[in-house]
Structures are given as C-alpha cells and as structure tokens.
C-alpha cells in the first residue's frame, strides 16, 4: 500500500505518531455527485477499524432511501467491526420520543435540534467518526451558525473525526477543515435525460 509523504513537516513539537493520529475534519462539497458516497466509504473504513460511527442525515426526507444506510446498519449489527447509529432529520430524529404536533417543528428547528445532539455526542465522545450528511446546507441557509460549528469542532475532545457533506460549504468551514474536496461535475447521465437508477443513486 503506498505511503503518502507530507510535502511540509510543521514545527509544532508533535511526534510523527502524534501528528498522524490527530482528529480530522473533512468537508465534501461542490455541485458534483459523490459527496455523501465518499463520506459513507470513509464510514466503511471506520467500521473495519472497530470505530463507533454516528450518521446524522440533515435535510434529506425520510422517504429517500439511501443504499448505504441498510448496508452500514447490517454491518454495525454483526459485532465484527464498529457500531453504527443512523439518525434522520426527516424522521424527526431517533432520540426524540415525542411526536411533534402538526406544524410544531420547522425544518430549521429540526436542523438545530440535530446539531444540538451532535454537540452533546462530541462532548461525551460518543463516536469515533461522525458523518454529518448534507450539514453544509443548514449553515449555508443561516439556520446554524458556522462560527459556532467551527468553535465546537476546534474544541472537541479526544480523537473524534468529523466529515461534513453538502453543496455551498461556508468558507469559514473550508478554511478550518483539514481535508476539503470540491466535487465538480464534468458529465452526468441526467444531462442526457437519464433519471437515477437502483444501485447507482440509491
């Protein structure tokens, strides 16, 4: 397996091992396909290492079926690798025991509630990998304060890795993150009138 060599070794007083094992923040943004797919691929690696994984799906409706959800849940239940907890905003979040009355919670409220739970889990070091899927949107729309997100991530304890997906990731988040990938579209089957298909889009 090829070993990546850093182009610069910072004068930060850390040993190679300490620097290698520091917690990372990933951002997958841009208009191209593959942002969430890449994040769930990272979750597979984390599962293989035995890490507990927390997936928080912001924005997406509960009706949208994500193929990786079933696969990761099944893997998480095997006891062979890490555990997997999957939370959907579209289902009203799994930790909420009550059923909100009609019109009680807006999507903005639900997004904020999801972020509050992420903050609690980070403080308690619940997971080793957090996938905050489509979390860039609530920040872009102004529902969640980007400065607060950066501060919370900067101050998180332990070695918790966080990957955030979604278009229009705020510049402050991009500047803070350790790894940023901008998915740019060159071609897509939809350009030729082809709709999404099983096994590819879901």
C-alpha positions in Angstrom: 0.0 0.0 0.0 1.5 3.4 -1.0 2.5 5.6 1.9 1.8 9.3 1.4 4.6 11.6 2.3 3.8 15.1 3.5 5.2 18.0 1.5 5.8 20.0 4.7 6.6 18.9 8.2 5.3 21.6 10.6 7.4 22.8 13.5 4.6 22.1 16.0 6.5 20.0 18.6 4.5 16.8 17.8 6.0 13.4 17.1 5.2 11.7 13.8 2.8 9.4 15.6 1.0 12.2 17.4 0.6 14.2 14.2 -0.6 11.1 12.3 -3.3 10.2 14.9 -4.8 13.7 15.4 -8.5 14.0 14.8 -9.5 15.4 11.4 -12.4 17.4 9.9 -13.4 16.5 6.3 -15.6 18.6 4.0 -17.1 17.2 0.8 -18.7 20.0 -1.1 -19.4 21.1 -4.7 -22.0 20.5 -7.3 -20.8 17.1 -8.5 -22.2 13.7 -7.5 -20.4 11.6 -4.8 -20.1 13.8 -1.7 -22.2 11.5 0.5 -20.9 8.4 -1.2 -17.4 9.3 -0.3 -18.4 10.0 3.3 -20.0 6.6 3.6 -17.0 5.0 2.0 -15.0 6.5 4.9 -17.5 5.1 7.3 -16.8 1.6 5.9 -13.2 2.0 6.7 -14.1 3.3 10.2 -16.3 0.3 10.7 -13.5 -2.1 9.7 -11.3 -0.4 12.4 -13.9 -1.1 15.0 -14.8 2.6 15.5 -18.3 3.6 16.7 -20.0 5.6 13.9 -22.7 8.2 14.2 -24.5 9.2 11.0 -26.7 12.3 11.1 -28.7 13.0 7.9 -29.7 16.6 7.7 -32.2 17.8 5.1 -32.9 14.5 3.4 -36.5 13.3 3.7 -37.2 10.0 5.5 -38.7 8.8 2.2 -35.4 9.0 0.4 -33.8 5.6 0.6 -30.0 5.7 1.0 -28.5 2.4 0.0 -25.5 2.8 2.3 -27.9 3.1 5.3 -29.1 -0.6 5.2 -25.5 -1.8 4.4 -23.9 0.0 7.3 -26.7 -0.8 9.8 -26.3 -4.5 8.9 -22.5 -4.3 9.3 -22.9 -2.4 12.6 -25.1 -5.2 14.0 -22.7 -8.0 13.1 -20.3 -7.4 16.0 -17.4 -7.8 13.6 -16.5 -4.1 13.3 -17.7 -0.9 14.8 -21.2 0.0 15.8 -23.4 2.3 13.6 -26.1 4.7 14.8 -28.1 6.3 12.0 -30.2 9.4 12.6 -32.5 11.1 10.1 -33.8 14.6 10.4 -36.7 13.6 8.0 -37.9 11.1 10.6 -37.8 13.7 13.4 -34.5 12.3 14.8 -34.3 8.9 16.5 -33.6 10.3 20.0 -36.9 12.2 20.2 -39.5 10.1 22.0 -42.4 12.5 21.4 -44.3 13.0 18.2 -44.4 16.8 17.5 -47.8 18.2 16.8 -48.6 19.3 13.3 -46.7 22.4 12.4 -44.7 22.4 15.7 -41.3 21.9 14.2 -39.9 23.5 11.1 -37.0 22.0 9.2 -34.9 24.8 10.7 -35.9 23.7 14.2 -35.1 20.1 13.3 -31.7 21.0 11.9 -30.9 22.9 15.1 -32.0 20.0 17.2 -29.8 17.7 15.2 -26.8 20.0 15.8 -27.5 20.2 19.5 -27.4 16.4 19.7 -24.1 16.3 17.7 -22.7 18.8 20.2 -23.8 16.6 23.1 -22.3 13.5 21.5 -19.0 15.3 20.7 -18.8 16.4 24.4 -19.4 12.8 25.5 -17.1 11.3 22.8 -19.9 9.0 21.8 -18.5 8.2 18.4 -15.1 8.0 16.7 -16.5 9.0 13.3 -19.3 11.5 12.7 -20.9 11.7 9.2 -22.9 15.0 9.1 -24.6 14.4 5.8 -25.9 17.5 4.0 -24.9 19.6 7.0 -23.4 22.3 4.8 -26.9 23.3 3.8 -28.2 24.4 7.3 -25.0 26.5 7.6 -25.4 28.0 4.1 -29.0 28.9 4.8 -28.1 30.5 8.1 -30.0 28.0 10.2 -26.9 27.1 12.1 -24.0 29.5 12.9 -20.8 28.5 11.1 -18.7 30.2 13.7 -20.2 28.1 16.4 -19.7 24.9 14.3 -16.0 25.8 13.8 -15.6 26.6 17.5 -17.2 23.3 18.7 -15.2 21.2 16.2 -12.0 23.0 17.2 -12.6 22.3 20.9 -13.9 18.8 20.6 -12.2 16.3 23.0 -10.3 13.1 22.1 -9.7 11.8 18.6 -13.1 12.2 17.0 -13.2 12.6 13.2 -16.0 14.5 11.5 -17.0 14.5 7.9 -19.4 17.1 6.6 -21.1 16.9 3.2 -23.2 19.2 1.1 -23.1 22.0 -1.5 -22.1 25.5 -0.7 -20.0 24.8 2.4 -19.2 28.1 4.1 -15.7 29.5 3.5 -15.0 29.6 7.3 -15.6 25.9 7.5 -13.5 25.2 4.4 -10.7 27.3 5.9 -10.9 25.4 9.2 -11.2 21.8 7.8 -8.2 19.5 7.4 -9.3 17.9 4.1 -11.6 19.6 1.6 -12.8 18.1 -1.6 -14.8 20.0 -4.1 -16.8 17.6 -6.3 -17.0 19.2 -9.7 -19.3 17.9 -12.4 -17.8 17.1 -15.8 -20.7 14.9 -17.1 -23.7 13.3 -15.6 -26.3 10.9 -17.1 -29.0 13.3 -16.2 -27.5 15.7 -18.8 -28.7 13.2 -21.4 -32.1 12.9 -19.9 -31.4 9.7 -17.8 -33.0 9.5 -14.4 -31.4 8.0 -11.3 -31.3 4.2 -11.1 -31.2 1.5 -8.5 -27.7 0.6 -7.3 -26.3 3.9 -8.6 -28.2 6.7 -7.0 -29.8 4.6 -4.1 
